[in-house]
Amino acid sequence: MVKKECENLITSKKTTETRYYISDLTDIEVLADGIRGHWSIENCLHFNLDYTMKQDKDTTTDKRADLHMGMIKKMALSMIKLSKPLLGNKSLRLTGKMIGMDVERVLPAIIMSLSRESILEALSSVK
């Protein structure tokens, strides 16, 4: 059982959430690290997919098309993250807009600037 206290930034209302986990792990630290790792992915990747790519507003009903669009959005998000230093380290959303405004010029420059190591690192971070 994990208790989490949250505060709404707008209303300043505090709430407590209780989450239950079933596991055969007896080491609490290992379990806690696994839980934090899961929520880190949830908070970083899925927030960015929704905020930057508007994934929650996608109305695709075909499961295969939805899966393919999800993979394309994750690849695009990785490209945006890799290109941030080249385009001035702006927010992901603004960086994506900057790429979209001049894709024919910017995208080849981004691809040419990528090293093998940065591509492999980006691919390993996508889950």
C-alpha positions as CSV (number, residue, x, y, z in Angstrom):
1,M,0.0,0.0,0.0
2,V,1.3,3.5,-0.9
3,K,-0.3,6.7,0.3
4,K,0.2,9.8,-1.8
5,E,-0.8,13.3,-0.9
6,C,-1.7,15.6,-3.7
7,E,-2.5,19.3,-3.8
8,N,-4.5,21.0,-6.5
9,L,-2.5,24.0,-7.7
10,I,-5.6,26.0,-8.5
11,T,-7.9,25.4,-5.5
12,S,-5.1,24.4,-3.0
13,K,-7.3,21.5,-2.0
14,K,-5.3,18.6,-0.6
15,T,-6.3,15.0,-1.2
16,T,-4.8,11.6,-0.3
17,E,-4.7,8.7,-2.7
18,T,-4.2,5.1,-1.6
19,R,-2.7,2.7,-4.1
20,Y,-2.4,-1.0,-3.6
21,Y,0.2,-3.1,-5.3
22,I,0.4,-6.9,-5.4
23,S,4.0,-8.3,-5.7
24,D,6.1,-11.2,-4.6
25,L,9.0,-8.8,-4.0
26,T,10.0,-8.6,-0.3
27,D,12.5,-5.8,-0.7
28,I,10.4,-2.6,-0.3
29,E,13.2,-0.4,-1.9
30,V,13.2,-2.5,-5.1
31,L,9.4,-2.4,-5.3
32,A,9.3,1.4,-4.6
33,D,11.9,2.0,-7.4
34,G,9.8,-0.1,-9.8
35,I,6.7,1.9,-9.0
36,R,8.5,5.2,-9.3
37,G,10.0,4.1,-12.6
38,H,6.5,3.2,-13.9
39,W,5.1,6.6,-12.9
40,S,8.1,8.4,-14.3
41,I,7.3,6.9,-17.8
42,E,3.6,7.6,-17.3
43,N,4.3,11.2,-16.4
44,C,7.0,12.0,-18.9
45,L,6.1,10.0,-22.0
46,H,2.3,9.9,-21.9
47,F,2.0,13.5,-20.7
48,N,4.2,14.6,-23.7
49,L,2.3,12.4,-26.1
50,D,-1.0,13.9,-25.0
51,Y,0.2,17.5,-24.6
52,T,2.4,17.7,-27.6
53,M,0.7,15.2,-30.0
54,K,-2.9,15.5,-28.7
55,Q,-3.0,11.7,-28.4
56,D,-6.0,11.7,-26.1
57,K,-8.1,13.6,-28.7
58,D,-7.3,11.0,-31.4
59,T,-10.5,9.4,-32.6
60,T,-9.0,6.5,-34.7
61,T,-11.2,3.5,-34.2
62,D,-9.1,1.0,-36.2
63,K,-6.8,-0.8,-33.7
64,R,-4.0,-1.4,-36.2
65,A,-4.1,2.2,-37.4
66,D,-4.1,3.4,-33.8
67,L,-1.1,1.3,-33.0
68,H,0.8,2.6,-36.0
69,M,-0.1,6.2,-35.2
70,G,1.1,5.7,-31.7
71,M,4.5,4.4,-32.9
72,I,4.8,7.4,-35.4
73,K,3.9,9.8,-32.6
74,K,6.6,8.3,-30.3
75,M,9.2,8.5,-33.1
76,A,8.2,12.1,-33.8
77,L,8.4,12.9,-30.1
78,S,11.9,11.4,-29.9
79,M,13.0,13.4,-32.9
80,I,11.6,16.6,-31.3
81,K,13.5,15.8,-28.1
82,L,16.8,15.1,-30.0
83,S,16.4,18.4,-32.0
84,K,15.8,20.7,-29.0
85,P,19.5,21.7,-28.6
86,L,19.7,22.5,-32.4
87,L,16.6,24.7,-32.3
88,G,17.2,26.6,-29.1
89,N,16.0,24.3,-26.3
90,K,12.4,25.5,-26.4
91,S,9.4,23.6,-25.1
92,L,8.6,20.3,-26.9
93,R,5.4,21.8,-28.3
94,L,7.1,24.9,-29.6
95,T,10.0,22.9,-31.0
96,G,7.5,20.6,-32.8
97,K,5.8,23.7,-34.3
98,M,9.1,25.1,-35.4
99,I,9.9,21.8,-37.2
100,G,6.5,21.7,-38.8
101,M,6.8,25.2,-40.2
102,D,9.8,24.4,-42.3
103,V,10.0,20.6,-42.3
104,E,11.9,20.3,-45.6
105,R,14.8,22.4,-44.3
106,V,14.8,21.5,-40.6
107,L,14.3,17.7,-40.7
108,P,17.3,16.9,-42.9
109,A,19.5,19.1,-40.7
110,I,18.3,17.3,-37.6
111,I,18.9,13.9,-39.1
112,M,22.4,14.8,-40.3
113,S,23.3,16.1,-36.9
114,L,22.3,12.9,-35.1
115,S,25.0,10.5,-34.0
116,R,24.6,6.8,-33.9
117,E,24.8,6.9,-30.1
118,S,22.0,9.5,-29.8
119,I,19.7,7.5,-32.1
120,L,20.3,4.3,-30.1
121,E,19.7,6.1,-26.9
122,A,16.4,7.6,-28.2
123,L,15.3,4.2,-29.4
124,S,16.1,2.5,-26.1
125,S,14.0,5.1,-24.2
126,V,10.8,4.5,-26.2
127,K,8.7,1.8,-24.6
